[in-house]
Amino acid sequence: CAPLATGKALSDGALEEYDHLWRSLGGAMQPDDPVLVLRDYHAENLLWLPERARLARVGLLDFQDAVLGHAAYDLVSLLEDARRDVPLPLAGAMIDRYCAQAKAAARSFDAEAFRFAYAAWGAQRNAKILGIFARLAVRDLKPHYLEHIPRVWRYLERDLTHPALHDLKDWFDKHFPPGIRHRKLQPKDSAP
């Protein structure tokens, strides 16, 4: 995403620092009890099946990349959907609801650890999406993905407000200053 957003590639030192920051968070992001994570869990991949009852009324598409992972990941995918705005109050209410139900199901549920994982996995996912959408626009000549980049930046900025992600936030502020994040991008903006 850097060449498209800033006009130049990141230096080797910046990339090494980025990798180090994520590795330093890695252990804290791992789940105690892994669950099935679809990884592409968003509105376009959910089907309403009114002829069915209860949870079976929701069908799933695009689950071939499922892995074992953190329970926060699919909630992030749904509440930080790259293709649609999810209002912060609604997202907050859904996170609160998830935490309340998880606590009721297992007294040992740690809501603060879950909220950290939500922010960290959200930041990781949104950073990845920025790169994927930039690549799709430039390399694959699909410029319509650029319209979603400002939304993804907003989600990433929200995730980076978690205190444990302060160093990662500083890295993004240094290499992607806030003033350039929300400008309208064009594929011609990228450096060769």
Residue frames relative to the residue before (quaternion, step in Angstrom):
aa qw qx qy qz dx dy dz
C 1.0000 0.0000 0.0000 0.0000 0.00 0.00 0.00
A 0.5578 0.6556 -0.3910 0.3257 3.60 1.07 -0.65
P 0.6736 0.4831 -0.3427 0.4420 3.67 0.72 -0.83
L 0.6641 0.4969 -0.3056 0.4677 3.58 1.01 -0.72
A 0.7317 0.4437 -0.2381 0.4593 3.58 0.90 -0.92
T 0.8155 0.2574 -0.1042 0.5078 3.59 0.94 -0.88
G 0.4953 -0.6678 0.4225 0.3609 3.57 1.22 -0.34
K 0.7723 0.2229 -0.1592 0.5731 3.60 1.24 0.07
A 0.5387 -0.6103 0.4748 0.3344 3.54 -1.25 0.50
L 0.5448 -0.5894 0.4797 0.3546 3.56 -1.24 0.43
S 0.5135 -0.6345 0.4822 0.3182 3.56 -1.12 0.66
D 0.6494 -0.4988 0.3914 0.4199 3.56 -1.26 0.33
G 0.6415 0.5350 -0.3201 0.4469 3.58 1.01 -0.79
A 0.6489 0.5053 -0.3141 0.4744 3.58 0.99 -0.82
L 0.6556 0.5047 -0.3083 0.4695 3.59 1.00 -0.82
E 0.6411 0.5121 -0.3241 0.4708 3.60 1.01 -0.77
E 0.6436 0.5135 -0.3191 0.4693 3.58 0.98 -0.82
Y 0.6296 0.5365 -0.3180 0.4634 3.58 1.01 -0.87
D 0.6619 0.4999 -0.2920 0.4762 3.57 0.90 -0.96
H 0.6514 0.5153 -0.3125 0.4610 3.60 0.94 -0.85
L 0.6467 0.5245 -0.3279 0.4463 3.60 0.93 -0.85
W 0.6756 0.4741 -0.3010 0.4778 3.59 0.92 -0.84
R 0.6441 0.5169 -0.3320 0.4557 3.60 0.95 -0.78
S 0.6460 0.5227 -0.3293 0.4483 3.59 1.02 -0.71
L 0.6791 0.4609 -0.2809 0.4975 3.59 1.20 -0.48
G 0.4747 0.7544 -0.3910 0.2298 3.55 1.19 -0.63
G 0.6921 0.4886 -0.2947 0.4420 3.59 0.76 -0.97
A 0.6819 0.4871 -0.2853 0.4650 3.56 0.97 -0.84
M 0.6552 0.5165 -0.3121 0.4545 3.58 1.20 -0.43
Q 0.5653 0.6189 -0.3892 0.3821 3.60 1.20 -0.30
P 0.4425 -0.7116 0.4791 0.2614 3.58 -0.93 0.85
D 0.4893 -0.6206 0.5223 0.3204 3.54 -1.19 0.58
D 0.7809 0.1191 -0.0329 0.6124 3.55 1.04 -0.88
P 0.2456 -0.7991 0.5271 0.1523 3.62 -0.03 1.22
V 0.1562 -0.7594 0.6275 0.0713 3.53 -1.21 0.71
L 0.6100 -0.5136 0.4317 0.4216 3.57 -1.28 0.16
V 0.0786 -0.7892 0.6091 -0.0071 3.56 -0.75 1.13
L 0.3390 -0.7687 0.5083 0.1891 3.58 -0.64 1.09
R 0.2960 -0.8160 0.4398 0.2304 3.58 1.26 -0.58
D 0.7629 0.2163 -0.1526 0.5898 3.62 1.16 -0.36
Y 0.2469 0.8062 -0.4802 0.2419 3.50 1.04 0.99
H 0.3486 0.7110 -0.5432 0.2793 3.57 -0.18 1.28
A 0.7774 -0.4186 0.2084 0.4208 3.54 -1.29 0.37
E 0.6659 0.5174 -0.3220 0.4304 3.61 0.92 -0.81
N 0.7165 0.4220 -0.2485 0.4967 3.58 1.18 -0.40
L 0.5988 0.5047 -0.3727 0.4977 3.57 1.26 0.41
L 0.1530 -0.7845 0.5974 0.0653 3.57 -0.95 0.89
W 0.3097 -0.7221 0.5860 0.1980 3.57 -0.98 0.86
L 0.0653 -0.7985 0.5979 -0.0236 3.57 -0.70 1.17
P 0.1700 -0.8597 0.4721 0.0952 3.60 0.35 1.24
E 0.6060 0.5693 -0.3655 0.4183 3.61 1.15 -0.41
R 0.6504 0.4924 -0.3164 0.4841 3.59 1.23 -0.23
A 0.4338 -0.6996 0.5088 0.2519 3.55 -1.30 0.21
R 0.8700 0.1261 -0.1012 0.4658 3.53 -1.32 0.55
L 0.8460 -0.1115 0.0840 0.5146 3.62 -0.91 -0.84
A 0.5931 0.5872 -0.3626 0.4147 3.59 1.14 -0.54
R 0.5254 0.6345 -0.4132 0.3881 3.61 1.25 -0.15
V 0.6946 0.4134 -0.2694 0.5235 3.59 1.21 -0.34
G 0.1467 -0.7862 0.5985 0.0479 3.54 -0.66 1.18
L 0.3003 -0.7656 0.5499 0.1457 3.56 -1.20 0.55
L 0.1454 -0.7396 0.6508 0.0912 3.53 -1.17 0.75
D 0.8387 0.2617 -0.1494 0.4537 3.54 -1.36 0.23
F 0.3531 0.7437 -0.4899 0.2866 3.56 0.71 1.10
Q 0.3922 0.7599 -0.4546 0.2491 3.60 1.25 0.18
D 0.6888 0.4548 -0.2919 0.4832 3.63 1.18 -0.34
A 0.3064 0.7824 -0.4965 0.2177 3.60 1.23 0.30
V 0.0287 -0.7725 0.6338 -0.0271 3.53 -1.15 0.82
L 0.5096 -0.5588 0.5150 0.4036 3.55 -1.30 -0.03
G 0.2006 0.7907 -0.5520 0.1727 3.56 -0.83 0.97
H 0.7410 -0.3987 0.3116 0.4415 3.52 -1.30 -0.41
A 0.5511 -0.6391 0.4368 0.3117 3.57 -0.98 0.88
A 0.6023 0.5815 -0.3607 0.4111 3.61 1.12 -0.50
Y 0.5745 0.6523 -0.3849 0.3103 3.60 1.04 -0.68
D 0.7223 0.4240 -0.2754 0.4719 3.62 0.72 -0.93
L 0.5930 0.5373 -0.3790 0.4649 3.60 1.10 -0.52
V 0.6192 0.5180 -0.3311 0.4885 3.59 1.04 -0.76
S 0.6460 0.5347 -0.3264 0.4361 3.59 0.88 -0.92
L 0.6953 0.4699 -0.2665 0.4740 3.56 0.98 -0.82
L 0.7707 0.3890 -0.1949 0.4655 3.59 0.83 -0.98
E 0.7245 0.2814 -0.2134 0.5920 3.58 1.29 -0.19
D 0.0602 0.8406 -0.5282 0.1035 3.52 0.88 1.10
A 0.4473 -0.7331 0.4524 0.2405 3.57 -0.61 1.16
R 0.7408 0.4335 -0.2266 0.4604 3.59 1.12 -0.56
R 0.7886 0.1886 -0.1313 0.5704 3.60 1.20 -0.02
D 0.4960 -0.6450 0.4982 0.2995 3.53 -1.18 0.64
V 0.0894 -0.7382 0.6665 0.0531 3.52 -1.03 0.87
P 0.4034 -0.7419 0.4716 0.2538 3.61 -0.41 1.17
L 0.5983 -0.6067 0.4009 0.3366 3.55 -1.02 0.87
P 0.6520 0.5019 -0.3531 0.4454 3.67 0.85 -0.74
L 0.6495 0.5012 -0.3223 0.4723 3.60 0.99 -0.76
A 0.6475 0.5080 -0.3215 0.4682 3.58 0.91 -0.88
G 0.6578 0.5166 -0.3075 0.4537 3.59 0.91 -0.89
A 0.6530 0.5119 -0.3073 0.4659 3.57 0.98 -0.86
M 0.6689 0.4960 -0.3035 0.4631 3.60 0.98 -0.80
I 0.6237 0.5096 -0.3401 0.4854 3.61 1.05 -0.68
D 0.6398 0.5167 -0.3182 0.4715 3.58 0.96 -0.87
R 0.6546 0.5117 -0.3122 0.4605 3.59 0.94 -0.88
Y 0.6372 0.5205 -0.3288 0.4636 3.57 0.93 -0.88
C 0.6825 0.4936 -0.2939 0.4519 3.58 0.83 -1.00
A 0.6466 0.5154 -0.3258 0.4584 3.61 0.95 -0.82
Q 0.6922 0.4628 -0.2903 0.4716 3.60 0.89 -0.87
A 0.6355 0.5148 -0.3336 0.4688 3.59 1.03 -0.71
K 0.6408 0.5120 -0.3189 0.4749 3.60 1.03 -0.77
A 0.6500 0.5076 -0.3183 0.4675 3.60 1.00 -0.77
A 0.6876 0.4760 -0.2800 0.4714 3.59 1.07 -0.71
A 0.7979 0.0497 0.0025 0.6007 3.59 1.11 -0.67
R 0.3850 -0.7647 0.4717 0.2109 3.56 -0.31 1.27
S 0.6570 0.5256 -0.3145 0.4396 3.57 1.14 -0.53
F 0.4064 0.7198 -0.4741 0.3033 3.61 1.27 -0.06
D 0.2103 -0.7804 0.5831 0.0819 3.57 -0.85 1.05
A 0.2983 -0.7971 0.5005 0.1589 3.58 -0.18 1.29
E 0.6495 0.5140 -0.3352 0.4491 3.62 0.96 -0.73
A 0.6406 0.5015 -0.3245 0.4825 3.58 1.00 -0.77
F 0.6355 0.5194 -0.3276 0.4680 3.58 1.03 -0.76
R 0.6637 0.4987 -0.3112 0.4625 3.60 0.91 -0.86
F 0.6067 0.5176 -0.3564 0.4868 3.60 1.07 -0.61
A 0.6679 0.4977 -0.3058 0.4611 3.59 0.84 -0.97
Y 0.6138 0.5432 -0.3447 0.4576 3.59 1.01 -0.78
A 0.6925 0.4684 -0.2801 0.4719 3.60 0.84 -0.96
A 0.6825 0.4928 -0.2947 0.4522 3.59 0.88 -0.91
W 0.6894 0.4446 -0.2854 0.4955 3.59 0.87 -0.90
G 0.6030 0.5399 -0.3579 0.4657 3.59 1.10 -0.59
A 0.6543 0.4987 -0.3132 0.4744 3.58 0.92 -0.87
Q 0.6547 0.5066 -0.3188 0.4615 3.59 0.90 -0.89
R 0.6786 0.4990 -0.2894 0.4547 3.56 0.86 -0.97
N 0.7013 0.4707 -0.2817 0.4553 3.58 0.84 -0.92
A 0.6083 0.5250 -0.3532 0.4792 3.59 1.07 -0.63
K 0.6395 0.5190 -0.3151 0.4716 3.58 1.01 -0.83
I 0.6589 0.5126 -0.3097 0.4551 3.59 0.93 -0.90
L 0.6002 0.5510 -0.3687 0.4473 3.62 0.98 -0.72
G 0.6816 0.4816 -0.2867 0.4704 3.57 0.91 -0.88
I 0.6592 0.5099 -0.3109 0.4569 3.57 0.93 -0.88
F 0.6814 0.4830 -0.3005 0.4606 3.60 0.86 -0.91
A 0.6206 0.5202 -0.3445 0.4750 3.61 1.04 -0.70
R 0.6557 0.5056 -0.3091 0.4678 3.59 0.93 -0.86
L 0.6524 0.5134 -0.3197 0.4567 3.58 0.91 -0.87
A 0.6679 0.5027 -0.3003 0.4593 3.58 1.00 -0.80
V 0.7620 0.3957 -0.2071 0.4689 3.58 0.80 -1.01
R 0.7707 0.3738 -0.2095 0.4715 3.57 0.58 -1.10
D 0.7841 0.3466 -0.1659 0.4873 3.56 0.88 -0.98
L 0.3972 -0.7603 0.4393 0.2668 3.59 1.36 0.16
K 0.4587 0.6289 -0.4759 0.4094 3.54 0.90 1.07
P 0.0820 -0.8713 0.4818 0.0449 3.60 0.54 1.17
H 0.5209 0.6511 -0.4251 0.3521 3.64 1.15 -0.33
Y 0.5671 0.5943 -0.3945 0.4119 3.62 1.17 -0.38
L 0.5710 0.6191 -0.3802 0.3823 3.59 1.14 -0.53
E 0.5917 0.5900 -0.3754 0.4012 3.61 1.08 -0.58
H 0.6830 0.4934 -0.2869 0.4558 3.60 1.16 -0.48
I 0.5021 0.7010 -0.4109 0.2960 3.59 1.19 -0.43
P 0.6466 0.5053 -0.3621 0.4422 3.69 0.82 -0.71
R 0.6298 0.5277 -0.3326 0.4629 3.60 1.02 -0.76
V 0.6603 0.5021 -0.3083 0.4657 3.58 0.91 -0.91
W 0.6140 0.5262 -0.3480 0.4743 3.60 1.03 -0.70
R 0.6432 0.5194 -0.3378 0.4499 3.62 0.91 -0.84
Y 0.6515 0.4998 -0.3167 0.4748 3.58 0.95 -0.83
L 0.6521 0.5099 -0.3187 0.4618 3.58 0.92 -0.89
E 0.6473 0.5132 -0.3239 0.4612 3.59 0.90 -0.85
R 0.6331 0.5253 -0.3264 0.4656 3.58 1.01 -0.79
D 0.6588 0.5085 -0.3088 0.4605 3.58 0.92 -0.90
L 0.6919 0.5048 -0.2777 0.4351 3.57 0.96 -0.89
T 0.5315 0.6143 -0.4266 0.3977 3.62 1.22 0.01
H 0.4857 0.6398 -0.4588 0.3797 3.61 1.21 -0.20
P 0.5437 -0.6657 0.3952 0.3240 3.63 -0.75 0.98
A 0.6590 0.5210 -0.3215 0.4369 3.62 1.00 -0.69
L 0.6878 0.4561 -0.2749 0.4933 3.60 1.26 -0.25
H 0.2603 0.8168 -0.4813 0.1826 3.57 1.29 0.32
D 0.6823 0.4837 -0.3021 0.4574 3.62 0.84 -0.91
L 0.6393 0.5070 -0.3207 0.4811 3.57 1.04 -0.74
K 0.6132 0.5362 -0.3378 0.4715 3.59 1.05 -0.76
D 0.6468 0.5151 -0.3188 0.4634 3.58 0.94 -0.87
W 0.6270 0.5326 -0.3382 0.4569 3.59 1.01 -0.79
F 0.6762 0.4772 -0.2977 0.4758 3.59 0.87 -0.92
D 0.6401 0.5228 -0.3330 0.4539 3.61 0.96 -0.80
K 0.6639 0.5032 -0.3002 0.4646 3.59 1.05 -0.75
H 0.7968 0.3408 -0.1603 0.4725 3.59 0.79 -0.99
F 0.7546 0.1690 -0.1150 0.6235 3.58 1.26 -0.38
P 0.1670 -0.8284 0.5227 0.1128 3.61 0.41 1.15
P 0.6394 -0.5792 0.3446 0.3700 3.57 -0.99 0.82
G 0.6327 0.5737 -0.3355 0.3975 3.61 1.00 -0.70
I 0.7250 0.4208 -0.2612 0.4787 3.62 1.10 -0.52
R 0.5257 0.6929 -0.3929 0.2986 3.58 1.18 -0.40
H 0.8049 0.3285 -0.1466 0.4719 3.57 0.88 -0.85
R 0.4394 0.6744 -0.4883 0.3373 3.57 1.17 0.26
K 0.5568 -0.6001 0.4553 0.3500 3.54 -1.17 0.58
L 0.2279 -0.7962 0.5517 0.0994 3.56 -0.71 1.11
Q 0.1528 -0.7450 0.6433 0.0881 3.50 -1.24 0.62
P 0.5903 -0.5890 0.3997 0.3807 3.63 -0.97 0.68
K 0.6344 0.5411 -0.3433 0.4323 3.62 1.04 -0.61
D 0.5326 0.6487 -0.3947 0.3737 3.62 1.28 -0.26
S 0.6223 0.5867 -0.3547 0.3779 3.59 1.09 -0.55
A 0.4755 -0.6461 0.5206 0.2922 3.52 -1.19 0.66
P 0.5801 -0.5954 0.4094 0.3759 3.61 -1.09 0.54
